C-alpha cells in the first residue's frame, strides 16, 4: 500500500511539475477591405533569380513556348495545342537542338502531354499521359526506353 501511495505521489508531482502557464497570442489578423492601402510594386527579381533566354525560331522550331521542364543544360518546351511536339533547347544559348514527336496510338507513343519530367543525369524525359494512364520514358533523342 505504501509503494502504491509513493508511486501515485510521484506521478502527481511529475504531472504538476510538467504543467506551465503560457500566454499564447491567438489574435487574428484582420484586414479592412474597404480601406484604401498604398499600392506597392513587387518585382520578381526581388524574390528569385530570373533568367531570360530568347529561344531560336526557325521553320523547324516554331513553338508557342509552353515551358514544361528546365534542367541545368536543357529546356523542354511544347505547344499549347496537342500536336505532340516536344522541343529541346539549349538553356545557355536558346538554340533549338531537336524536336521530338511520338504522338500516336501505339504502346510507345503518347496521346496527350500532361507533364514532362526531365532527368538530365540519365538523359531521359518522362512524358505523363493522364488519359492513357501511362508514363512514357524517352531518351533526349526521342527513342522509347
N, C-alpha and C positions, 0 to 999 in steps of 0.2 A: 504494500500500500504506500509506503514511504517512497519507494522508487517511482511509482506511478505519479505521485504528487510532485516529485522532483522533476520528472520529465515534463509534466504539464506546466510547471512553473518556468522551466527553461524555454518551452515553446511560446508561452505567453510573453516572456521578456524579449525573445527574438522577434516576435510579431510587433511588439510596441517599439522596439529599437529600429525596426525597418520602416516604420511609419515616419514620414516627414511632411511638413506642410509646404506646398509650393504655390506660388502665385503665378498662374498662367494667364496670360493676356489673350483672351479669346475675342477681342474686339474685331468686328467685321469692318472691312474697308468699304465705305460707301462712296459712290460717285454720283454727283448731281448731274444728270444728263441734260438738264435744261440750262445749265450754266455754260457760258462761253469760255473755253480754255484757249490759251495761246497755241498756235499751230507750231509744231516742231518738225523740222526736216531731218530725217534719218537716212544716212547713206549706207548702202550695203557694204561698202568698203570699210566702214567702221566696225563691222561685226565679223567679217571673214575676208579671206584673200579672194580677190576677183581676178579672173584671167579672161581676156578677150582673145579669141582665136578665130580669125577670118578663115572660113572653110573654102577650099578650092571649088570653083564652079566651072565645070566643063560639060560637054554633051553627055558624058557618061555619069558625071557627078552632079546631077541636079536633084536637090533634096529640099524638102520643106523644113528640115532642120529640127526634128524632134529628137533631142539627145537622150539616148537610152542608157548608156554606161560610159563612165570616164575612168580610164586607167592612167598609169604613170606615163605611158607612151602612146596610147591609142584612145580614140573617141569612137563610139559606135552610135550611129545616127540612123533614124528611119524616117519615112514619110508619114504624115498623119493619115493618109488613106491606106487601105490594106492592099498594098501591091506586092508585099513580100521582100522588098529591097532593104538590105542592111548595108549601110555604107561604113567602111572602115577608113578613118582619117588618122594621120599622124598628129599627135597632140601638140608637138612643138611648132610645126610649120603649117598645119591645117591642110596639108596636101592629101588628096584622095589616094589611098593605097589600093583599095579594091572594093568591088560591090558583090555582095553575096545575096543570092535569091534562091531559096529552097522551098518556095511556095508551091503547095500541091496537096494531093490526097494520099500519097504513099506513106509507108511507115517511117521513112526517113525525111519527110517533109512536114512543114507546119502549115496550118490553115489560117492562123492568126498569130500575131506577135503581141502578147500582153506585156511581157517584160523580157529584158535581156540582162544576164549577169555575165560579166567578163572575168575570166581567170587568166591574167597575164602570165603568171608563173608557168602554167601548163599550156599556154597559147590556145585556150578554149573559150567558147562562148556558149552559154546555156540559154536557149530560147524557151520561154514559158508560154504554153498554148493552153489556156484555160478550157476552151470549148472542147478540145480533143483530150483534155486531162493528161497532157504529156509535157515533159521537159526534154527537149532535144538538145544533144550536145554536138557541136561542130568545132573543127579547128578554125584558125583565123583565115584559112583559105576557102572555107565553106564546105569542107569534106565532113561527112557524117561520122561521128565516133561511136 
